[in-house]
Amino acid sequence: MKAVSLFFVTVAAGWLSTAPLVFAHHSFAAEFDLSKRIEFSGTLTKMEWTNPHTFLYLDVKEDDGKVTNWAFEMGSPNVLMRRGWTKNALKVGDTITVGGYLAKDGSHIGNARQVTLSDGRKVFAGSTDDGGPTQ
């Protein structure tokens, strides 16, 4: 009887410890606007290979000459690696083009759908549920 109780307590504790991570994740539609398609070219300033999403940061020069740093959410590192990405696919200083969708809150955050590398290759960015075709 003690073993059964200990088992259920252990399972419950494990579930409760991971619950905040599950609830912290968001859907595409909760944060991004499918009607606001964007495409920016700029210089890569940072790449973060973290779960649950990879982020790339891009300095984009606006028409008035002002430079704005944009953050682009992409798929998880696992999703990107399954699609052929490596941690060395992009390097700080690379000039790239990112196509995706704007954040609903008007911040300088986007969800990347596709990244065009400096050599012209286009790679899928692992966007979540934007209604586009899967590869």
C-alpha positions as CSV (number, residue, x, y, z in Angstrom):
1,M,0.0,0.0,0.0
2,K,2.9,2.3,0.9
3,A,4.5,1.7,-2.5
4,V,1.3,2.6,-4.4
5,S,0.8,5.8,-2.4
6,L,4.5,6.8,-3.0
7,F,4.0,6.1,-6.8
8,F,1.0,8.4,-7.0
9,V,2.7,11.1,-5.0
10,T,5.8,10.9,-7.3
11,V,3.6,11.0,-10.5
12,A,1.6,14.0,-9.2
13,A,4.8,15.9,-8.2
14,G,6.3,15.3,-11.6
15,W,3.1,16.5,-13.4
16,L,2.9,19.6,-11.2
17,S,6.5,20.5,-11.8
18,T,6.1,20.5,-15.5
19,A,2.6,22.1,-15.6
20,P,3.9,25.7,-15.7
21,L,6.0,24.9,-18.8
22,V,3.0,23.5,-20.6
23,F,0.7,26.4,-19.8
24,A,3.5,28.9,-20.6
25,H,3.6,27.8,-24.2
26,H,1.3,29.7,-26.6
27,S,-0.5,29.1,-29.9
28,F,0.5,30.9,-33.1
29,A,-2.8,32.7,-33.2
30,A,-2.5,34.0,-29.7
31,E,0.6,36.0,-30.5
32,F,0.9,36.5,-34.2
33,D,-1.3,38.0,-36.9
34,L,-1.8,36.0,-40.1
35,S,-3.0,39.1,-41.9
36,K,0.2,41.0,-41.3
37,R,2.8,39.2,-43.5
38,I,6.3,40.8,-43.3
39,E,9.6,40.4,-45.0
40,F,12.7,42.1,-43.6
41,S,16.4,42.0,-44.8
42,G,19.1,42.8,-42.4
43,T,22.2,41.8,-40.4
44,L,22.0,38.9,-38.0
45,T,23.0,40.1,-34.5
46,K,22.2,37.0,-32.4
47,M,20.9,33.4,-32.6
48,E,19.4,31.6,-29.7
49,W,19.0,27.8,-29.9
50,T,16.7,27.4,-26.9
51,N,13.5,25.4,-26.2
52,P,10.7,25.7,-26.9
53,H,11.6,28.1,-29.7
54,T,14.7,29.2,-31.5
55,F,15.1,33.0,-31.9
56,L,17.1,35.0,-34.3
57,Y,17.7,38.7,-34.0
58,L,18.1,41.0,-37.0
59,D,19.2,44.6,-37.3
60,V,16.9,46.1,-40.0
61,K,17.7,49.5,-41.5
62,E,14.5,51.5,-42.0
63,D,13.8,54.1,-44.8
64,D,14.8,57.0,-42.5
65,G,18.2,55.3,-41.7
66,K,17.2,54.2,-38.2
67,V,18.2,50.7,-37.3
68,T,15.7,48.5,-35.4
69,N,16.5,45.2,-33.9
70,W,13.8,42.6,-34.6
71,A,13.4,39.2,-32.8
72,F,12.0,36.3,-34.9
73,E,10.6,33.2,-33.3
74,M,11.2,30.0,-35.1
75,G,10.6,26.3,-34.4
76,S,12.3,24.3,-31.7
77,P,16.0,23.4,-32.2
78,N,14.8,19.8,-32.8
79,V,12.4,20.8,-35.6
80,L,15.1,23.0,-37.3
81,M,17.7,20.2,-37.0
82,R,15.3,17.7,-38.6
83,R,15.0,20.2,-41.5
84,G,18.7,20.4,-42.0
85,W,19.6,23.4,-39.9
86,T,22.8,23.4,-37.8
87,K,24.0,25.8,-35.2
88,N,26.5,27.1,-37.7
89,A,23.9,27.7,-40.5
90,L,23.8,31.4,-39.6
91,K,26.6,33.5,-38.2
92,V,26.5,36.9,-36.6
93,G,27.0,39.5,-39.3
94,D,25.3,37.4,-42.1
95,T,22.9,39.4,-44.2
96,I,19.6,37.5,-44.5
97,T,16.0,38.0,-45.3
98,V,13.2,36.7,-43.0
99,G,9.6,36.3,-44.1
100,G,6.9,35.7,-41.6
101,Y,4.2,37.4,-39.5
102,L,4.1,40.4,-37.1
103,A,3.2,40.1,-33.4
104,K,-0.3,41.2,-32.5
105,D,1.0,43.6,-29.8
106,G,2.9,45.8,-32.2
107,S,6.4,45.0,-30.8
108,H,9.4,44.3,-32.9
109,I,8.8,40.5,-32.8
110,G,7.8,38.3,-35.6
111,N,7.2,34.6,-36.3
112,A,9.6,33.5,-39.1
113,R,8.2,31.3,-41.8
114,Q,11.2,31.3,-44.2
115,V,14.7,32.5,-44.0
116,T,16.7,33.4,-47.2
117,L,20.4,32.8,-46.5
118,S,23.1,35.1,-47.8
119,D,23.9,32.6,-50.6
120,G,20.2,32.7,-51.8
121,R,19.1,29.4,-50.3
122,K,15.6,29.5,-48.7
123,V,15.1,27.4,-45.6
124,F,11.9,26.7,-43.6
125,A,12.0,28.3,-40.2
126,G,9.7,25.8,-38.4
127,S,6.8,28.2,-37.8
128,T,4.0,26.9,-35.7
129,D,0.6,26.5,-37.2
130,D,0.5,29.5,-39.5
131,G,-1.6,27.7,-42.0
132,G,1.2,27.2,-44.5
133,P,2.1,23.9,-46.1
134,T,4.1,21.5,-44.1
135,Q,7.3,20.1,-45.5
